[in-house]
Amino acid sequence: MIVSITLDNNVGGIATSLISYSKAINLFYDKHIVILPKDAEIIGALEILPNVKIISFTKHILKFHIFTKFFFAPKVYKNLINSKWIFIHNSKIIKHFLRFKNKLGLINHSGKLRNTQHGALNIFITSKGLERFNEKYPRSKSKSKVICHGFIEQNKKISEEQHLDNNLRIIAGGRFVEKKGFKDLINAANLLEKENSNTKIHLYGSGPLEKKLKEQVEALNLKNIYLNGWVPSLEEYFLKSDVFCIPSYEEPFGLIIGEAMMFGLPVISTRTDGALQIFGKNPEKNGGVLVDFSSPQQIVEAIKRFEDKNYQKKLSGNAIKNIKTNFSIDKLSRDIQSLL
């Protein structure tokens, strides 16, 4: 039995990892108990998994139980005692579980080093996160390990619809916030339109900068980029696209990169921690093209390379092979099992 605990109640990286961890744990037939807030949006998706047991409280009550070491929730405490591992998904609460430090792991989703000096195990999702930790805390008593996210193989094939016209279809998506770099993608669209490129860019998402991004598109009078709003899943849009682009300034891992690659999309990405982890020293061999931060011109140059259908097909195959080999749910399962 493995226990995961989070205070997070939103859909995002933590929620996605809880699902992938559950599926990975199920591959070696172990139970996964997930303790989380009662209003967590991920509960429905977790409940249908055969090895998952949900224990939920209102966030206020959950915090109370954590702070009181589950003294008033003895059944939960018994699960903690009997578990093989306890995975904490919020660094602020790690200090309340240190009595279990020999089987305690902090999943470092952000790549930042807050609350990582604790004597238990830090599980980093990228090698860059671990490197920063070792540089900052060379004499740390905390153990550390890199366990990357795992992705489930997709059997769906990319639609042939995109080949009925001569357009190169780029897809991008995420929260409309500064760190996602979407203003650079819009500026790249402007450069492409000036060159009469046949590229069409579809951007999905919402957030604080939505109005500002729309105003940027309108001010440039662009006809080659479409802000399509937020959608619960990009799956059907991946299937209609040729290339995924992620121009972020900061991305601890970039789950959306792996999701796009599982659908056979090659990726244009900035050199974030996640992209460097996924694509390594030979990006093209692993299905990607890396560009510098805040560089619309480099984004344009990368996009134009995909006008060559043979190049596009080659990197598409490389992307699928990379994810299946290095970032599969089976690989994640083996990595978790190695802790037991």
N, C-alpha and C positions, 0 to 999 in steps of 0.2 A: 504494500500500500504506500502510495506517495501522496503527500498533501501539498496543495498550492494555496497561497493566501494573497489576496489583493484587496485594496480599498477602492480600486478604480471601477467606475461604473459605465464608462463610455466605450463605444466601438473604436478600436485602434490597435496599436501594436501589442499591448498587453493582452487584450481580448483575443486577438488572432493567435498569439503564442499559447494561450491556455487551450485553444482548440488543437493546435498542432502538437503540443506536449501530450494532450490526452490521447490523440491518435497514435503518437509514437509509443507511449506507455502501453497502449492496448496491444501493440505488436508483440510485447513480451508478457501479455496476459496479466497485467497488474492493474489494481484498482487505483483510480485517481480521484481523491476527494478535493473538491474546490470550495474554499471558504471565501465568500465575497458579499458585497452589498445586495440587498434584496431587489433593488431597482437596476441592477447591472443589465445592460442591454444584451449581453452575451449569454445569459442564462438559457434562453430557448435553444440556442445552437449547441450548448453543452449538454443539455438534458437528453438529447437524442442519441448521444454517444454511449455505447453499451457499458463502458467501464467507469463512467463518471457518476459520482454522487455529489450532489450540490448541498452545501450547508450555507444558508443565507440569513442575514440579519439586516435590519436597517443600518445604515452607515454609522449612525450615532451609537447604536448598541454594539455593533462590531468593534468599534474603537474602544468602547468600555471593556469588552471582553479581552481585547488584546492588551490593554493597559493593566487589567487585573489578572493577566496570565491565565485566562479562562477558568478562574476559580469558581465562577458561577455558571459555568458550562462544562461540567465534568465529562460528559460524553465526548465533547470536542477535544478536551484535554487528553482523554484516553486515546483518541485517534492520533494525536501528536506523539504521544508516548510510544505507540505501537508502529508508527510509520517508519519506512526505510529512509525516506528523505523528506525534508520540508523545504519547499521552494517559496521564497518571498519575492513578490513582484512590486513592492514599494519600499524604497530604501529607508524611509523615515521610521518604519516599524521594525526593522531588523534587530534593533537593540532589545526589543521585548522578547526575543526568541533565542537569545544567546546561550541559555541553559541547554539548548539542543545543538550547540555549535558543531558537534562531530558529525551531524547529519543535516546541516543547515546550509542552504545555498541562496544567495541573493542574485536574482536575474537582473543584470544591469542593462535595461532596455535603452537607456539614454546615451550611454557611452561616457557620461560624466562620472566624476569620482566622489560624489557626495555619499557619505556614510559607508564607505567601502573599507574602512579600517575597523574590523570587528573580530577577527580571529576565525571566522567561519569561511565558507567558500564563496568567492566571487565568480559568477558565471558571466563572462563577457560574450557578446554576440559578434564581436569583431576582434581581430588581432590588434588593431589600432588602439582599441580601448584597453586591452591588456598591456600594450607597450606604454601607454600614458601612465597606467597604474604603477608599473615597475619603475618607471623613471621618477615618479613622484614619491613612491614609498619603497625604496630599494631594500629596506630592512623590515618590511611588513610581515606580521605573523599570519595574516590572512592568506589562505590558499587561493589560487586562481586557475581558471580553465576557460578555454574558448569553446563554446557550443553554439554554432550558428543555427538560424531558423531552418525548418524543414518544410518542404512544399509537396503537395500531393499531385501525382501525375495526372494530367488531363488527357482524355481520349478524344476530345473534340478537335476537329480540324478547322483551320482558318478558312473562311468562306472565299469562294472564287469571285465574289461580287466585285472586289476591289480591282480585279483585272479587266472588268468590262469597260473601264475608261482608262485614261492615261495618267490619272492622278496618283501621287504618292501620298498615302494617308498616314499621318503622324497622330498618335494619341498621347495625351498627358493627363494627369489627374492628381488631386490632392487638396488639402486645405488651402484656401486663398489667404495665405499669410506671407510675410516678407521672406522668411527663410526658404520658401519653396522656389523662389526665383522665377516666377511666372512672367514678371515684367520683361525679363531677358528673352523668354520665348516669344513674347509679343513683338519685341524689337527684332528678333530673328525673322518673324513672319513679315515684318515690314521690309527687311532687306530682301527676302525671297520674292515678295510681290514686285519690288522694283526691278528684279531680274526676270520677271514674267515666268517664274517657276510654276510647275504644275502641282506643287505641294499643297495639301489641305491639312490644317492642324485642328484637331478636335480636343478641347480642353474641358475636363469635367471636374466639378468641385464647387465649393461655396466657402464663405468665410468673411472676415472683416474687410478684406481688400477687394471684394467682388465689385463694388461700385467703381472703385479706382481703376481696376483692370478693364472694365467695360468702357470707361471713359477713355482709357488709353487706346483701345481698339477703335473707338469712334473717332478720336482725334486724328488718328493715322489713316482713317477711312479704309480699313483693311477688309478685304473680301475673302481672305484665305485662312482665317482663323475664327473658330466658333466657340463661344463660351456656352456650354450646354447645361450648366447647373449640376447639382449634386445628384448622383444615382447610387442606390444601395450596393450595386455590384457592377464592375466594369467588364464582366465576362463576355457578354454578347458584343461589346464594343471592341474588345481585344480581337475577337474573331473576324472583325471587319476591317482591321487595321494592318499596316505594314511594319511600323516601327514605333517603339515606345520611347518617349523623351522625358527625362527628369532633370531639370536644371537647378536643383536645390543648392543652397549654400551650406546646408547642414543636414545630414541624414545618417543616424546611428547605424541603421542597416538598410532600410528601404524595402519593406516587405512587398510593396507594390512592384518593385523591380523583378523579384522572383516570380510573382504571380503572372506578370506579363510574359516572362521568358518561358513559363510552363505552357503558354499558349503559342509558343513559337515566334514570339516577337523579339528581334534584336533590339538593343537598348543604346540610346545616346544619353550619357549621364555626366554630370560634373564629378570631380574627384573627391567624393565624400567617403567617409569611413566604410559605409556599406558597399559602395561601388568598387572601391579598392579591394574589399574582401571578396566580392563576387567575381570580379574580372581579373584581378591579379596583375602580374607584370606583362601579360600578353592578352590585352582586352579582346582583340578581334577573335583570337582562338577560343575565347570563352563567351562570345556572343555580344560583345559591346564595343562602343567607341567612347572614349573619355575625353572631356573638354575641360578647360579651365573655368573657374568661377567667374560669373559676370562677363561672359564672353559671347554675345549674340553672333558675332562673326564666325566663331568656331562652331557654334551650333549649326549655322547655315552650311558651313563646309562639310560637317558630318552628315547632315541631311542630304546634301547633293550626292554624296557617295552612294547612298541607297537608291538613287535613280537607276543604278546598274542592277538589274534584276538578278543576275548571277551572284553579285556581291551580297545582295539582300538575302537570297536563298541560302548562301553559304553561312552567313552569320546567324540566320534563323536556326539552322541545324546545330550550329555550335552552341547557341543559347540553350536549346533543349538538352543537349548532351551534358552541358556544364551543370545545369540544375539537377538533372537525374543522377549524375555521378557524385556531385559534391554537396548538394543542398536538398536531398530527398528526405522524405519522412522516415525512410529506412535508416538513413545516415543519422538523423536526429535520434531515432530509437536506440541505435548502437551507442551513441555518445552518452545518452542518459543511462543506459544499462552499465556502461563502464564505471559509473559512480557507485553502483550497488555492491 
